Amino acid sequence: RRPAVSAGTDDREPNVSGQDLSAGGRYARPMLRHILNASRYLVVAAVLGSLVAAMALFAYGVVETIVVVVDTVAKAEVSSKGAKALALAFIEIVDLFLLGTVFLMIALGLYELFVDENLTLPSWLSFHSFDDLKNKLVGVVVVVLAVLFLGAVVGWDGSRDLLGFGVGVALVIAALTYFLSTAKSEKGKADK
């Protein structure tokens, strides 16, 4: 029940918070809330950019696969050197597809987290938090690095320092693996 107001006083709610409750202040908060709620759709630009990048990498990988196969058949050369070159070409193509997968996961994850959580995705590809997206991306990046190193090993001509490159890749993979294991253990502790 509101206390009685004496004649000549203002009958607005008492302002205990110090906020402006005049007409401008009363309408500014809902308008700002609406703008902030709608701002999550800014992520659509990143989703579309990532999706276009994924499609471009997949398309380029398919075209590159066709070119490699046609060149191999056209040369009709069977040798250990040709097999090594073919293996290196296909490893590089797999690397393209993995990078395309990274961009696709970014697009799906951002869309599901910010725009619409009701995407029909397999359970292993669904994202419930930003940590889910980061963890899945780190896992794919580890695979990309491993494939990159495998390509360097297969294409090694003896002139480059493969040991230094391998140690660098191993350190990055170890750091990412440590990040994944600590993130999972922290999530497990938080769930308990």
N, C-alpha and C positions, 0 to 999 in steps of 0.2 A: 504494500500500500504506500502510495506516495505521500510524503508529508505535505501538510497544507501550506500553500504559498500565500504570503501576504500580498496585499494589493500593491501593484506597481513594481513587483519584482519579476524577474525573468522565469518562465515556467519550463525551461529546458532542463534536461538531466544535468546533475552536477558534474563538472569536469574535474575528475580526480586524477586523470592520467596526464594532464597537461597537453593533450592533443586538441587541435582545432576541430570543434564539432559544428562549426558553421556549415552552411550549405556546401561550400567548396571543399572542406575537409571531409564532409560526410560522403561526397561523391567521388573524391579522389582515391580513397582506398579501394572501393570495388573496381574502379576503372584500372587502377594499377594492378590489382589482383588479376583482372581479365587479361591485361597486356602480358603479365608474367606467365599466366597459364598458356596463352597463345604462343609465347616465345619458344616453347619447346618444339614448335614446328619449324624453327630455324634449322634444326638438325636435318630436316628433309634435304637441304642443299648438300650436306655431307653424305647422306644416304645415296642421293642420286649420283654424286661424284664418285663415290666408292663403287657403286653398281656399274657405272659406265667404265671405270677402270678395270673392274673384274671382267666385264664382257669383252673389252678390248684385249686383255691378256689372254683370255680363253680363245678368242678368235685368232689372235696372232699365233698362239700355240698350235691350233688346228692347222693353220696355213703352213707354219714351219714344219709340222709333222708331214704334211703332204709333200712339201718341197724336199725334205730329207729322204722320204721313201722314193719319190720319183727320181731324184739324183742317184740314189743307191742302185735302183733298178736299171737306170740308163747307163751307168758306168759298168755294171755287171762285173765288178771286180771283187774277188774274194781273197782277202789277205788279213793277216793279223793287224796290220796298220789300218786297213779299211774298217775292220771290226772295232778297233779302238776309237777311230773317228766317229763311227756310227753310234757307239755307246756314249761318247761324249756329247754328241748332238742330242740324243734322246734324254740324257741327264739334264741338259740345259732346257729342253722342252718341259720336262717334269718340273723344273724350277719355275718356269713361267706359269704352269698350271697351279703350283702351290702358291705363288704370289697372287694369282687370280683368286684363289680360295681365301687368302687372307683378306683381300678387299671385299669379297662377297660376305665373309663373316662380319666384317666391320659394318657393312651396309645392313645386313639382317639384324645384327645386335643393336645398333643405334636405333633402327626403326622400331624394334620390339621394345626397347627400353624407354624411348621417348614418345613414340607416336601411337602404336597399337600393339598391345601385349597379346593379342589373340591371333598371331600368325600361326599357321599350321606348319610346324616344323617338327622334325624328329626330336626325341627327348635329349639326345646328345648334342643337339644344335640350338636348344632353347636357352634364352638368357633371362635370368630373373634379377640380376643385379649387374652393376658395372664391373664388379669383381669377376663374375662369370665370364664376361666378355674379355677382360684382361687375361684371365687364366687360359682360356681357349686360344687366344691369339698368341700368347707366349709359347704354348705347346706347338702351334704351327710354325712359329718363328724358329724354334729349336730344330724342327724337321727341315725347314728351308736352309738353315745353316749347315746341317749335316749333308744335305744334297749338294750345297755349294762346295763344301770341302771334298765330297766324293768326286765332283766334277773336276776339281783342281788335281786330285790324285790321278784320275784317269787321263787327264790332259797334261800331266807333268812331263816336261821335256828335259828335266835335269838342271835347267838353268835358274829356276826360281827357288827361293828359300821356302820349301814346303813345310819344314818343321816349325818355323816361326808363324806361318799362316795357320797351321794346325793347332798350335798352342793358343793362338789368339781366339780361334773358333771354339776350342775346348773351354777356355776361360769364360767366354760369353755363355756357352751352353751350361756350364757349371753354375754360373751366377743366376741364369734364368731358372734352372732346376731348383736351386736353393730358394729363389723367390716363390716358385710354385709350391714347394713343400712347406715353407713357412706360412704362406697364405692359406693353404689347406688346413694346417694345424691350428691356425688362429680362428678359422671358420668353425672347425670342430669344437674348439673351446667355447666359442660364442654360442653355438647351437645347444651346448649342454646346460 
